[in-house]
Amino acid sequence: MGRIERCMQPAVAGRGIPCRLLWPMRWGSAAVAILALAAGSLAWGQAAVAPPSPPAAREADERAIREAATKYQQALERGDAKMLADLWTADGDIVDEQGQVTKGRETAAGALPTGDPATRPVVHFSETSLRFLTPDVAIEDGTVEVTPPGSSTPVKGMFTATWVRQDASWRIAGLRESRLATDAGTSRLADLEWMVGDWTVADNAAAQDAAAGPPIEVSVRWNATRTFLLRDMKIAKDGSPATHITQRIGWDPLARQVRSWMFSADGSLGEGVWTRDGDAWIARTSSVLPDGSQMSALNIYVYDGRDRCTWRSFHTHVGGEHLPPVNMTMVRKPGSGGK
């Protein structure tokens, strides 16, 4: 699998509510979403009020919007970018919470994955409402959860979509989105929950004899508030006391990264930055040893989805020398938890 893209595509809720686009953008502080949609000479702030539609006509319009939403969903499921684009007005736009403006029709036509459905995000809508400003303009508000391809962590947001009647059809004229606050602990670290449990670790090059036993024992658990993963390692040494290392893995809200902090019983300490790349988690770490020398390493973890993980460590710098890479296998002990 390739690098995870934070590109979230349009979808439609199964009950007929249209799915909004969470297009490539940086979630940040909420921006003010301003809707200035014109319907003839009527605009926001004018005193004129359009006459209300008869109840039967209003119900027919609601059904028509839901039918447009169904077409939107069908186009998404088939990867039909042309149909998606046709459901936007020619000048429809998307404004993210950073204030970045993109054309809705062009973005829909160019950003929808048309290959494997697994490359598309999973979208869930809730708390949606539809109200009519005029007989030809409707506003939809709601909340949305988007799970990007290859991830189990949804991104939560709010949306406001503007539907307009154009050429006897209902189309999307505008979309405004903002992100909802999320649990900085569990949501950010959910993709690392597979680490929870007790593991034995063997150097694939050195431990040829299974009876010799693994040189490293690893135990991983959540802290009480599930904002950090606590990792304890015991490294056996021939003829010497074992080395104990503790590590905390958590979300750094200032750096906006998953980071780790390590402390060893021998006085070493270090920190790392964790990123996901397809099936692999990559931890770039730097440490200071008891004698003041420095070490940096690249650690790559590939979990098999069950109870085994390949752990490769490449020492990029150790004092003034470079050490050969280490290839290890982590095996979870039966009944010790984890996904």
Summary of the structure (lengths in Angstrom):
residues: 339
radius of gyration: 26.3
end to end distance: 20.5
largest distance: 89.8
contacts: 970
relative contact order: 0.12
helix: 16%
strand: 45%
